[in-house]
C-alpha cells in the first residue's frame, strides 16, 4: 500500500513497470530466500533503505489487484509460490519477464 500512496503523491499511476523501475527481485535460486531491494540510486524509502536484521522472524502478506492473477498463478492455475509460511519452501516457478 505504501508504494501506491507514494505513486499517488507523485501523481503517477501505480504499475509493475513503475514498481520495477525502483525495485528489483534478488535471489531466484531454488530453495533460497527471495528479496525485493531498491535499484541503485532509486530508493523511495530512505529510512528503510538498509537491510532488515532478523527478517526470518516475520513475514508479510502478498496480495494482487484485480486482473493480475498471472503474478500469483501460472497458466495452469497453479500457485507460483506457497500462499502460507513454511519452514520447507519449494522451488519458485518463474514468470516470463515480458509478461510483466
C-alpha positions, 0 to 999 in steps of 0.5 A: 500500500505504501508504494501506491500512496507514494505513486499517488503523491507523485501523481503517477499511476501505480504499475509493475513497470513503475514498481520495477523501475525502483525495485528489483527481485534478488535471489531466484535460486531454488530453495533460497530466500527471495528479496525485493531491494531498491535499484541503485540510486532509486530508493523511495524509502530512505529510512528503510533503505538498509537491510532488515536484521532478523527478517526470518522472524516475520513475514508479510502478506502478498496480495494482487489487484484485480486482473493480475492473477498471472503474478500469483498463478501460472497458466495452469492455475497453479500457485507460483509460490506457497500462499502460507509460511513454511519452514520447507519452501519449494522451488519458485516457478518463474514468470516470463519477464515480458509478461510483466 
